[in-house]
């Protein structure tokens, strides 16, 4: 009987120790994740701004193009972010993103016509993380809203548009690496420059990677 009591006492001590250690690990993990992250990212997008492409085509219709096409269909994106992650399941990010789509048109006399379509978009994302494996890394989904300020030549317009982002979060403690793909709805009309509702359209898909620390 004494041996049984001693065994139960030892087992209870180990159980309490285990629970205490588990709670300590969770608390430690929570403390690691409960912080702000600064991030930088880059990517490229695929889109088709029809009014912008029609404008470029009309502007170059009387010249012989020796290289490439006049259509814009790729854009290059850089962004900064500030993220607050209260736990391993969700975080909130303020972002500021700049997208640039250039077009160089080389004509028969060797001269170059240059066009570019720009977008500056501050906004906010909310990421929902789904842990995988040991729970250290995760798949995430991130809906958000951006204020899209777009400019092409003399045309300017702004609109609020949704973003839907998904990707993988590689968690290395104080730093994370997040490859992602996202869809943006970014469309607005400028009707104050002598054109009837000239549309600025940055709607499309973007692929990129964020690095946070």
LOROKOL-483373 format. One record per residue (C-alpha): residue in one letter; z, x, y; residue number from 1; chain. Coordinates in steps of 0.02 Angstrom, whole numbers, plus 50000, padded with zeros to 5 digits. Example, Ala and Ser with C-alpha at 12.3 -4.5 7.8 and 13.67 -1.06 7.14 Angstrom:
@resn:a, c3:50390, c1:50615, c2:49775, resi:1, chain:A
@resn:s, c3:50357, c1:50684, c2:49947, resi:2, chain:A
END
This chain:
@resn:x, c3:50000, c1:50000, c2:50000, resi:1, chain:A
@resn:x, c3:50043, c1:50141, c2:50119, resi:2, chain:A
@resn:x, c3:49877, c1:50225, c2:50076, resi:3, chain:A
@resn:x, c3:49783, c1:50063, c2:50115, resi:4, chain:A
@resn:x, c3:49874, c1:50043, c2:50281, resi:5, chain:A
@resn:x, c3:49835, c1:50223, c2:50325, resi:6, chain:A
@resn:x, c3:49652, c1:50198, c2:50279, resi:7, chain:A
@resn:x, c3:49640, c1:50041, c2:50387, resi:8, chain:A
@resn:x, c3:49724, c1:50131, c2:50532, resi:9, chain:A
@resn:x, c3:49603, c1:50277, c2:50521, resi:10, chain:A
@resn:x, c3:49455, c1:50157, c2:50507, resi:11, chain:A
@resn:x, c3:49516, c1:50060, c2:50659, resi:12, chain:A
@resn:x, c3:49531, c1:50221, c2:50759, resi:13, chain:A
@resn:x, c3:49354, c1:50272, c2:50714, resi:14, chain:A
@resn:x, c3:49290, c1:50098, c2:50757, resi:15, chain:A
@resn:x, c3:49375, c1:50101, c2:50927, resi:16, chain:A
@resn:x, c3:49307, c1:50275, c2:50957, resi:17, chain:A
@resn:x, c3:49132, c1:50219, c2:50908, resi:18, chain:A
@resn:x, c3:49136, c1:50066, c2:51021, resi:19, chain:A
@resn:x, c3:49204, c1:50172, c2:51163, resi:20, chain:A
@resn:x, c3:49066, c1:50301, c2:51139, resi:21, chain:A
@resn:x, c3:48933, c1:50164, c2:51131, resi:22, chain:A
@resn:x, c3:48999, c1:50087, c2:51292, resi:23, chain:A
@resn:x, c3:49002, c1:50259, c2:51372, resi:24, chain:A
@resn:x, c3:48821, c1:50291, c2:51320, resi:25, chain:A
@resn:x, c3:48765, c1:50123, c2:51391, resi:26, chain:A
@resn:x, c3:48860, c1:50154, c2:51552, resi:27, chain:A
@resn:x, c3:48785, c1:50327, c2:51566, resi:28, chain:A
@resn:x, c3:48611, c1:50258, c2:51535, resi:29, chain:A
@resn:x, c3:48643, c1:50122, c2:51663, resi:30, chain:A
@resn:x, c3:48698, c1:50250, c2:51790, resi:31, chain:A
@resn:x, c3:48541, c1:50354, c2:51760, resi:32, chain:A
@resn:x, c3:48429, c1:50203, c2:51784, resi:33, chain:A
@resn:x, c3:48526, c1:50127, c2:51928, resi:34, chain:A
@resn:x, c3:48445, c1:50228, c2:52064, resi:35, chain:A
@resn:x, c3:48298, c1:50244, c2:52181, resi:36, chain:A
@resn:x, c3:48137, c1:50331, c2:52132, resi:37, chain:A
@resn:x, c3:48007, c1:50401, c2:52249, resi:38, chain:A
@resn:x, c3:47832, c1:50399, c2:52179, resi:39, chain:A
@resn:x, c3:47655, c1:50459, c2:52207, resi:40, chain:A
@resn:x, c3:47502, c1:50397, c2:52116, resi:41, chain:A
@resn:x, c3:47314, c1:50401, c2:52110, resi:42, chain:A
@resn:x, c3:47175, c1:50306, c2:52025, resi:43, chain:A
@resn:x, c3:47000, c1:50240, c2:52039, resi:44, chain:A
@resn:x, c3:46935, c1:50062, c2:52048, resi:45, chain:A
@resn:x, c3:46780, c1:49966, c2:51999, resi:46, chain:A
@resn:x, c3:46719, c1:49829, c2:52115, resi:47, chain:A
@resn:x, c3:46562, c1:49752, c2:52193, resi:48, chain:A
@resn:x, c3:46573, c1:49705, c2:52378, resi:49, chain:A
@resn:x, c3:46412, c1:49605, c2:52392, resi:50, chain:A
@resn:x, c3:46404, c1:49583, c2:52582, resi:51, chain:A
@resn:x, c3:46444, c1:49766, c2:52610, resi:52, chain:A
@resn:x, c3:46310, c1:49818, c2:52485, resi:53, chain:A
@resn:x, c3:46183, c1:49701, c2:52566, resi:54, chain:A
@resn:x, c3:46223, c1:49779, c2:52735, resi:55, chain:A
@resn:x, c3:46195, c1:49956, c2:52669, resi:56, chain:A
@resn:x, c3:46034, c1:49902, c2:52583, resi:57, chain:A
@resn:x, c3:45969, c1:49822, c2:52744, resi:58, chain:A
@resn:x, c3:46018, c1:49976, c2:52846, resi:59, chain:A
@resn:x, c3:45920, c1:50091, c2:52730, resi:60, chain:A
@resn:x, c3:45774, c1:49975, c2:52690, resi:61, chain:A
@resn:x, c3:45649, c1:50072, c2:52796, resi:62, chain:A
@resn:x, c3:45684, c1:50243, c2:52722, resi:63, chain:A
@resn:x, c3:45640, c1:50326, c2:52557, resi:64, chain:A
@resn:x, c3:45798, c1:50364, c2:52457, resi:65, chain:A
@resn:x, c3:45782, c1:50521, c2:52354, resi:66, chain:A
@resn:x, c3:45948, c1:50515, c2:52261, resi:67, chain:A
@resn:x, c3:46062, c1:50378, c2:52193, resi:68, chain:A
@resn:x, c3:46077, c1:50196, c2:52241, resi:69, chain:A
@resn:x, c3:46144, c1:50110, c2:52397, resi:70, chain:A
@resn:x, c3:46273, c1:50000, c2:52310, resi:71, chain:A
@resn:x, c3:46459, c1:50035, c2:52318, resi:72, chain:A
@resn:x, c3:46542, c1:50009, c2:52149, resi:73, chain:A
@resn:x, c3:46680, c1:50142, c2:52139, resi:74, chain:A
@resn:x, c3:46831, c1:50171, c2:52249, resi:75, chain:A
@resn:x, c3:46965, c1:50305, c2:52248, resi:76, chain:A
@resn:x, c3:47148, c1:50260, c2:52272, resi:77, chain:A
@resn:x, c3:47307, c1:50350, c2:52322, resi:78, chain:A
@resn:x, c3:47478, c1:50273, c2:52343, resi:79, chain:A
@resn:x, c3:47660, c1:50305, c2:52382, resi:80, chain:A
@resn:x, c3:47803, c1:50201, c2:52313, resi:81, chain:A
@resn:x, c3:47990, c1:50178, c2:52326, resi:82, chain:A
@resn:x, c3:48068, c1:50098, c2:52172, resi:83, chain:A
@resn:x, c3:48240, c1:50027, c2:52138, resi:84, chain:A
@resn:x, c3:48282, c1:50009, c2:51954, resi:85, chain:A
@resn:x, c3:48448, c1:49919, c2:51924, resi:86, chain:A
@resn:x, c3:48430, c1:49925, c2:51734, resi:87, chain:A
@resn:x, c3:48309, c1:49966, c2:51595, resi:88, chain:A
@resn:x, c3:48225, c1:49795, c2:51598, resi:89, chain:A
@resn:x, c3:48167, c1:49770, c2:51777, resi:90, chain:A
@resn:x, c3:48130, c1:49866, c2:51935, resi:91, chain:A
@resn:x, c3:48061, c1:49830, c2:52109, resi:92, chain:A
@resn:x, c3:47937, c1:49940, c2:52203, resi:93, chain:A
@resn:x, c3:47880, c1:49945, c2:52383, resi:94, chain:A
@resn:x, c3:47708, c1:50025, c2:52389, resi:95, chain:A
@resn:x, c3:47584, c1:50084, c2:52519, resi:96, chain:A
@resn:x, c3:47408, c1:50108, c2:52449, resi:97, chain:A
@resn:x, c3:47248, c1:50176, c2:52524, resi:98, chain:A
@resn:x, c3:47078, c1:50149, c2:52442, resi:99, chain:A
@resn:x, c3:46917, c1:50232, c2:52497, resi:100, chain:A
@resn:x, c3:46740, c1:50198, c2:52439, resi:101, chain:A
@resn:x, c3:46611, c1:50319, c2:52512, resi:102, chain:A
@resn:x, c3:46421, c1:50313, c2:52502, resi:103, chain:A
@resn:x, c3:46305, c1:50456, c2:52547, resi:104, chain:A
@resn:x, c3:46122, c1:50408, c2:52555, resi:105, chain:A
@resn:x, c3:46003, c1:50558, c2:52552, resi:106, chain:A
@resn:x, c3:45833, c1:50518, c2:52629, resi:107, chain:A
@resn:x, c3:45664, c1:50602, c2:52610, resi:108, chain:A
@resn:x, c3:45681, c1:50716, c2:52761, resi:109, chain:A
@resn:x, c3:45844, c1:50789, c2:52695, resi:110, chain:A
@resn:x, c3:45957, c1:50695, c2:52814, resi:111, chain:A
@resn:x, c3:46108, c1:50596, c2:52753, resi:112, chain:A
@resn:x, c3:46169, c1:50422, c2:52799, resi:113, chain:A
@resn:x, c3:46355, c1:50399, c2:52769, resi:114, chain:A
@resn:x, c3:46449, c1:50236, c2:52742, resi:115, chain:A
@resn:x, c3:46627, c1:50203, c2:52686, resi:116, chain:A
@resn:x, c3:46729, c1:50048, c2:52647, resi:117, chain:A
@resn:x, c3:46919, c1:50068, c2:52665, resi:118, chain:A
@resn:x, c3:47073, c1:49969, c2:52616, resi:119, chain:A
@resn:x, c3:47255, c1:49997, c2:52666, resi:120, chain:A
@resn:x, c3:47378, c1:49889, c2:52570, resi:121, chain:A
@resn:x, c3:47567, c1:49884, c2:52586, resi:122, chain:A
@resn:x, c3:47654, c1:49771, c2:52462, resi:123, chain:A
@resn:x, c3:47783, c1:49744, c2:52326, resi:124, chain:A
@resn:x, c3:47782, c1:49747, c2:52136, resi:125, chain:A
@resn:x, c3:47912, c1:49685, c2:52011, resi:126, chain:A
@resn:x, c3:47903, c1:49771, c2:51841, resi:127, chain:A
@resn:x, c3:47965, c1:49693, c2:51680, resi:128, chain:A
@resn:x, c3:47995, c1:49828, c2:51548, resi:129, chain:A
@resn:x, c3:47983, c1:49797, c2:51360, resi:130, chain:A
@resn:x, c3:48068, c1:49942, c2:51269, resi:131, chain:A
@resn:x, c3:47976, c1:50024, c2:51124, resi:132, chain:A
@resn:x, c3:48039, c1:50138, c2:50988, resi:133, chain:A
@resn:x, c3:48212, c1:50204, c2:51032, resi:134, chain:A
@resn:x, c3:48207, c1:50108, c2:51197, resi:135, chain:A
@resn:x, c3:48183, c1:50264, c2:51302, resi:136, chain:A
@resn:x, c3:48003, c1:50220, c2:51342, resi:137, chain:A
@resn:x, c3:47929, c1:50050, c2:51378, resi:138, chain:A
@resn:x, c3:47777, c1:49943, c2:51404, resi:139, chain:A
@resn:x, c3:47780, c1:49855, c2:51572, resi:140, chain:A
@resn:x, c3:47700, c1:49709, c2:51660, resi:141, chain:A
@resn:x, c3:47706, c1:49701, c2:51850, resi:142, chain:A
@resn:x, c3:47651, c1:49555, c2:51957, resi:143, chain:A
@resn:x, c3:47649, c1:49585, c2:52144, resi:144, chain:A
@resn:x, c3:47581, c1:49543, c2:52315, resi:145, chain:A
@resn:x, c3:47484, c1:49656, c2:52433, resi:146, chain:A
@resn:x, c3:47431, c1:49639, c2:52614, resi:147, chain:A
@resn:x, c3:47252, c1:49702, c2:52608, resi:148, chain:A
@resn:x, c3:47185, c1:49772, c2:52772, resi:149, chain:A
@resn:x, c3:47000, c1:49809, c2:52748, resi:150, chain:A
@resn:x, c3:46872, c1:49893, c2:52860, resi:151, chain:A
@resn:x, c3:46686, c1:49929, c2:52847, resi:152, chain:A
@resn:x, c3:46586, c1:49989, c2:52998, resi:153, chain:A
@resn:x, c3:46633, c1:49869, c2:53139, resi:154, chain:A
@resn:x, c3:46701, c1:49737, c2:53021, resi:155, chain:A
@resn:x, c3:46888, c1:49713, c2:52994, resi:156, chain:A
@resn:x, c3:46987, c1:49580, c2:52901, resi:157, chain:A
@resn:x, c3:47155, c1:49558, c2:52815, resi:158, chain:A
@resn:x, c3:47223, c1:49445, c2:52679, resi:159, chain:A
@resn:x, c3:47371, c1:49428, c2:52561, resi:160, chain:A
@resn:x, c3:47318, c1:49445, c2:52380, resi:161, chain:A
@resn:x, c3:47400, c1:49452, c2:52209, resi:162, chain:A
@resn:x, c3:47403, c1:49603, c2:52094, resi:163, chain:A
@resn:x, c3:47433, c1:49601, c2:51907, resi:164, chain:A
@resn:x, c3:47475, c1:49771, c2:51834, resi:165, chain:A
@resn:x, c3:47517, c1:49830, c2:51658, resi:166, chain:A
@resn:x, c3:47549, c1:50000, c2:51585, resi:167, chain:A
@resn:x, c3:47663, c1:50118, c2:51490, resi:168, chain:A
@resn:x, c3:47822, c1:50196, c2:51559, resi:169, chain:A
@resn:x, c3:47865, c1:50369, c2:51493, resi:170, chain:A
@resn:x, c3:48047, c1:50395, c2:51541, resi:171, chain:A
@resn:x, c3:48105, c1:50576, c2:51555, resi:172, chain:A
@resn:x, c3:48275, c1:50537, c2:51632, resi:173, chain:A
@resn:x, c3:48258, c1:50574, c2:51817, resi:174, chain:A
@resn:x, c3:48068, c1:50568, c2:51812, resi:175, chain:A
@resn:x, c3:47941, c1:50444, c2:51744, resi:176, chain:A
@resn:x, c3:47754, c1:50448, c2:51709, resi:177, chain:A
@resn:x, c3:47664, c1:50281, c2:51713, resi:178, chain:A
@resn:x, c3:47480, c1:50262, c2:51667, resi:179, chain:A
@resn:x, c3:47423, c1:50088, c2:51717, resi:180, chain:A
@resn:x, c3:47281, c1:49966, c2:51736, resi:181, chain:A
@resn:x, c3:47283, c1:49828, c2:51867, resi:182, chain:A
@resn:x, c3:47180, c1:49685, c2:51938, resi:183, chain:A
@resn:x, c3:47176, c1:49651, c2:52126, resi:184, chain:A
@resn:x, c3:47115, c1:49498, c2:52217, resi:185, chain:A
@resn:x, c3:47075, c1:49565, c2:52390, resi:186, chain:A
@resn:x, c3:46951, c1:49464, c2:52491, resi:187, chain:A
@resn:x, c3:46939, c1:49418, c2:52675, resi:188, chain:A
@resn:x, c3:46807, c1:49364, c2:52801, resi:189, chain:A
@resn:x, c3:46764, c1:49436, c2:52972, resi:190, chain:A
@resn:x, c3:46666, c1:49310, c2:53076, resi:191, chain:A
@resn:x, c3:46689, c1:49388, c2:53249, resi:192, chain:A
@resn:x, c3:46553, c1:49521, c2:53251, resi:193, chain:A
@resn:x, c3:46392, c1:49422, c2:53267, resi:194, chain:A
@resn:x, c3:46381, c1:49390, c2:53080, resi:195, chain:A
@resn:x, c3:46412, c1:49224, c2:52996, resi:196, chain:A
@resn:x, c3:46566, c1:49256, c2:52889, resi:197, chain:A
@resn:x, c3:46540, c1:49436, c2:52836, resi:198, chain:A
@resn:x, c3:46645, c1:49456, c2:52679, resi:199, chain:A
@resn:x, c3:46752, c1:49609, c2:52646, resi:200, chain:A
@resn:x, c3:46789, c1:49608, c2:52460, resi:201, chain:A
@resn:x, c3:46896, c1:49736, c2:52367, resi:202, chain:A
@resn:x, c3:46927, c1:49624, c2:52216, resi:203, chain:A
@resn:x, c3:46917, c1:49725, c2:52056, resi:204, chain:A
@resn:x, c3:47001, c1:49828, c2:51921, resi:205, chain:A
@resn:x, c3:47094, c1:49991, c2:51949, resi:206, chain:A
@resn:x, c3:47148, c1:50125, c2:51823, resi:207, chain:A
@resn:x, c3:47273, c1:50256, c2:51874, resi:208, chain:A
@resn:x, c3:47438, c1:50346, c2:51849, resi:209, chain:A
@resn:x, c3:47603, c1:50350, c2:51945, resi:210, chain:A
@resn:x, c3:47728, c1:50493, c2:51944, resi:211, chain:A
@resn:x, c3:47905, c1:50450, c2:52000, resi:212, chain:A
@resn:x, c3:48055, c1:50563, c2:52027, resi:213, chain:A
END
